[in-house]
């Protein structure tokens, strides 16, 4: 009963969900397999299954957790409480443009600072540069679902549950946004180290970049004044696509 009460509390739930997501996303990169140099339909089922096993458990855990510990009457109600609904889509998307441009500006600033500190070689992508061109298409498709999963956990649960009121001012919601950004950086930790071949300089630059980006996405959710993740999802997906295009052209 005591454990149930703790998990039902605002901070208890966020800590439980965050711990699971951080563990899960840091575990998966350790089991990554080499990407074939040429595309073949023979390994397409395995690719789809791998994507499902990567993201599916996170959403299933979150939906089940919200239903049980927030007292939702059904799975549908639990999903709707996480921003998966039609209400507020337009208003949520309205804030995509200004906050997306703000993220691009912040990335330019971070890039300039990084080059000034580490030199131009800091943006060498050793892992991505070895990937075949066809994998870029897979990455763009995968990003549709990965961005939705991350924003469901990030803004629709962590930020939403930690916000003092709905709607809230940016200042009053800043604590919730910062917590979400920190959690997002932590669950990318192993991924970044593996992707960048354990280059601490490059990994740290991307940690800072990711933290700033997730803060801005969080504020986009708060500023929209609606409990809908269409906007944050769209921002995240566009950024992922830009990252794929960038890493395959460097």
C-alpha positions as CSV (number, residue, x, y, z in Angstrom):
1,X,0.0,0.0,0.0
2,X,2.8,2.4,0.9
3,X,4.6,1.6,-2.4
4,X,1.4,2.1,-4.4
5,X,0.8,5.5,-2.7
6,X,4.4,6.6,-3.5
7,X,4.1,5.5,-7.2
8,X,0.7,7.4,-7.4
9,X,2.4,10.6,-6.2
10,X,3.6,13.1,-8.7
11,X,7.3,12.7,-8.0
12,X,7.1,8.9,-7.3
13,X,5.6,8.3,-10.8
14,X,8.1,10.5,-12.6
15,X,11.0,8.8,-10.8
16,X,9.7,5.3,-11.6
17,X,9.0,6.1,-15.3
18,X,12.3,7.9,-15.7
19,X,14.3,5.0,-14.1
20,X,12.7,2.5,-16.5
21,X,13.3,4.7,-19.6
22,X,16.9,5.5,-18.6
23,X,17.7,1.9,-18.0
24,X,16.0,0.6,-21.2
25,X,17.5,3.1,-23.7
26,X,21.0,2.8,-22.2
27,X,20.7,-1.0,-22.4
28,X,19.7,-1.3,-26.0
29,X,22.8,0.2,-27.7
30,X,25.0,-2.5,-26.1
31,X,23.2,-5.1,-28.3
32,X,23.5,-3.2,-31.6
33,X,24.4,-5.3,-34.6
34,X,26.3,-4.3,-37.7
35,X,24.3,-2.7,-40.5
36,X,24.5,-4.6,-43.9
37,X,26.1,-2.5,-46.6
38,X,23.3,-3.3,-49.1
39,X,19.6,-3.4,-48.6
40,X,17.8,-6.7,-48.8
41,X,14.1,-7.5,-48.2
42,X,15.3,-10.6,-46.3
43,X,16.3,-8.7,-43.2
44,X,13.3,-6.2,-43.3
45,X,11.2,-8.3,-40.9
46,X,14.0,-8.3,-38.4
47,X,14.5,-4.6,-38.8
48,X,10.8,-3.9,-38.1
49,X,10.8,-6.3,-35.2
50,X,13.9,-4.7,-33.8
51,X,12.3,-1.3,-33.9
52,X,9.1,-2.6,-32.2
53,X,11.2,-4.2,-29.4
54,X,13.1,-0.9,-29.0
55,X,10.2,1.4,-28.6
56,X,7.2,-0.8,-27.9
57,X,8.1,-1.7,-24.3
58,X,8.5,1.9,-23.3
59,X,5.1,2.9,-24.4
60,X,3.4,-0.2,-23.0
61,X,5.1,0.3,-19.7
62,X,4.0,4.0,-19.6
63,X,0.4,3.3,-20.6
64,X,0.1,0.5,-18.1
65,X,1.8,2.5,-15.4
66,X,-0.5,5.6,-15.9
67,X,-3.6,3.4,-16.0
68,X,-2.8,1.6,-12.8
69,X,-1.3,4.4,-10.6
70,X,-3.4,7.3,-11.8
71,X,-6.6,5.4,-11.6
72,X,-7.6,5.6,-15.3
73,X,-10.6,3.5,-16.0
74,X,-9.3,2.1,-19.3
75,X,-6.2,1.9,-21.5
76,X,-7.9,4.4,-23.8
77,X,-8.3,6.9,-21.0
78,X,-4.6,6.5,-20.0
79,X,-3.5,7.1,-23.6
80,X,-5.7,10.1,-24.0
81,X,-4.2,11.6,-20.8
82,X,-0.8,11.5,-22.4
83,X,-1.6,13.9,-25.2
84,X,-2.8,11.3,-27.7
85,X,-6.0,13.0,-28.6
86,X,-7.5,15.4,-31.2
87,X,-8.2,18.3,-28.8
88,X,-5.7,21.0,-29.1
89,X,-3.8,19.7,-32.1
90,X,-4.0,23.0,-34.1
91,X,-2.9,25.1,-31.2
92,X,-0.1,22.7,-30.4
93,X,1.2,22.8,-34.0
94,X,1.0,26.7,-34.1
95,X,3.9,26.9,-31.7
96,X,6.1,24.5,-33.8
97,X,7.5,27.3,-36.1
98,X,8.8,29.8,-33.5
99,X,10.2,27.2,-31.2
100,X,11.7,25.2,-34.1
101,X,13.5,28.3,-35.3
102,X,14.6,29.0,-31.7
103,X,16.2,25.5,-31.6
104,X,18.0,26.0,-34.9
105,X,19.4,29.3,-33.5
106,X,20.5,27.6,-30.3
107,X,22.2,24.9,-32.3
108,X,24.2,27.4,-34.3
109,X,25.3,29.0,-31.1
110,X,26.3,25.7,-29.5
111,X,28.1,24.8,-32.7
112,X,30.1,28.0,-32.8
113,X,31.1,27.6,-29.1
114,X,32.1,23.9,-29.7
115,X,34.2,24.7,-32.7
116,X,35.9,27.5,-30.7
117,X,36.7,25.2,-27.8
118,X,37.4,21.9,-29.6
119,X,38.2,22.9,-33.2
120,X,36.3,22.1,-36.4
121,X,37.1,18.4,-36.1
122,X,34.6,18.1,-33.2
123,X,31.8,17.5,-35.7
124,X,33.2,14.4,-37.3
125,X,30.6,11.6,-37.1
126,X,32.6,8.3,-37.2
127,X,29.7,6.0,-36.7
128,X,27.2,7.6,-39.1
129,X,29.8,8.1,-41.8
130,X,30.3,4.3,-42.0
131,X,26.6,3.6,-42.5
132,X,25.2,2.8,-46.0
133,X,23.1,5.4,-47.7
134,X,19.9,3.2,-47.6
135,X,20.0,3.3,-43.8
136,X,19.2,7.0,-43.9
137,X,15.7,6.1,-45.2
138,X,15.3,3.6,-42.4
139,X,16.4,6.3,-39.9
140,X,13.9,8.8,-41.2
141,X,11.0,6.3,-40.9
142,X,12.2,5.1,-37.4
143,X,12.3,8.7,-36.3
144,X,8.5,9.0,-36.7
145,X,8.0,6.5,-33.9
146,X,11.1,7.3,-31.8
147,X,10.2,11.0,-31.6
148,X,6.6,10.1,-30.7
149,X,7.8,7.8,-28.0
150,X,10.3,10.3,-26.5
151,X,7.8,13.1,-26.4
152,X,5.1,10.9,-24.9
153,X,7.4,10.2,-22.1
154,X,9.0,13.6,-22.0
155,X,6.4,16.3,-22.3
156,X,3.1,14.3,-22.1
157,X,4.2,12.6,-18.9
158,X,7.2,14.1,-17.1
159,X,6.5,17.8,-17.9
160,X,2.8,17.4,-17.8
161,X,2.8,15.7,-14.4
162,X,5.3,18.1,-12.8
163,X,3.7,21.3,-14.0
164,X,2.1,23.2,-11.1
165,X,-1.1,24.1,-13.1
166,X,-2.6,23.8,-16.6
167,X,-2.0,26.1,-18.3
168,X,1.2,27.4,-16.6
169,X,3.6,30.2,-17.2
170,X,7.0,29.4,-18.6
171,X,8.6,30.4,-15.3
172,X,6.5,28.3,-13.1
173,X,6.9,25.3,-15.4
174,X,10.7,25.7,-15.8
175,X,11.5,23.1,-13.1
176,X,9.4,20.5,-14.9
177,X,11.0,21.3,-18.2
178,X,14.6,21.1,-16.8
179,X,13.9,17.7,-15.1
180,X,12.6,16.3,-18.4
181,X,15.7,17.7,-20.3
182,X,18.0,16.0,-17.7
183,X,16.2,12.7,-18.0
184,X,16.4,12.9,-21.8
185,X,20.1,13.5,-21.7
186,X,20.6,10.6,-19.3
187,X,18.7,8.1,-21.5
188,X,20.8,9.1,-24.5
189,X,24.1,8.6,-22.6
190,X,25.1,5.2,-23.9
191,X,23.7,5.9,-27.3
192,X,25.9,9.0,-27.8
193,X,29.0,7.3,-26.5
194,X,28.5,4.4,-28.9
195,X,27.5,6.5,-31.9
196,X,30.5,8.8,-31.5
197,X,33.0,5.9,-30.8
198,X,33.5,7.1,-27.2
199,X,34.7,10.5,-28.2
200,X,34.0,12.4,-25.0
201,X,34.4,15.8,-26.6
202,X,31.8,15.0,-29.3
203,X,29.5,13.3,-26.9
204,X,29.6,16.2,-24.4
205,X,28.8,18.7,-27.2
206,X,25.8,16.6,-28.2
207,X,24.7,16.3,-24.5
208,X,24.7,20.0,-24.2
209,X,22.9,20.4,-27.6
210,X,20.3,17.8,-26.6
211,X,19.7,19.4,-23.2
212,X,19.0,22.8,-24.8
213,X,16.8,21.3,-27.4
214,X,14.7,19.3,-25.0
215,X,14.3,22.4,-22.8
216,X,13.0,24.4,-25.8
217,X,10.6,21.6,-26.8
218,X,9.3,21.5,-23.2
219,X,8.6,25.2,-23.3
220,X,6.8,24.8,-26.6
221,X,4.5,22.3,-24.9
222,X,3.9,24.7,-22.0
223,X,3.4,27.7,-24.1
224,X,0.8,26.0,-26.3
225,X,-1.4,25.8,-23.2
226,X,-2.9,22.5,-24.4
227,X,-2.3,18.9,-23.4
228,X,-1.4,17.7,-26.8
229,X,1.9,16.4,-28.1
230,X,1.4,17.0,-31.8
231,X,3.7,20.1,-31.7
232,X,6.5,18.7,-29.6
233,X,6.4,15.5,-31.8
234,X,6.6,17.5,-35.0
235,X,9.5,19.6,-33.7
236,X,11.4,16.5,-32.5
237,X,10.8,14.6,-35.8
238,X,12.0,17.5,-38.0
239,X,15.1,17.8,-35.9
240,X,15.8,14.1,-36.2
241,X,15.4,14.3,-40.0
242,X,17.8,17.3,-40.1
243,X,20.3,15.3,-38.1
244,X,20.1,12.3,-40.5
245,X,20.6,14.7,-43.5
246,X,23.5,16.3,-41.7
247,X,25.3,13.2,-40.6
248,X,25.0,11.6,-44.1
249,X,26.5,14.6,-45.8
250,X,29.5,15.3,-43.6
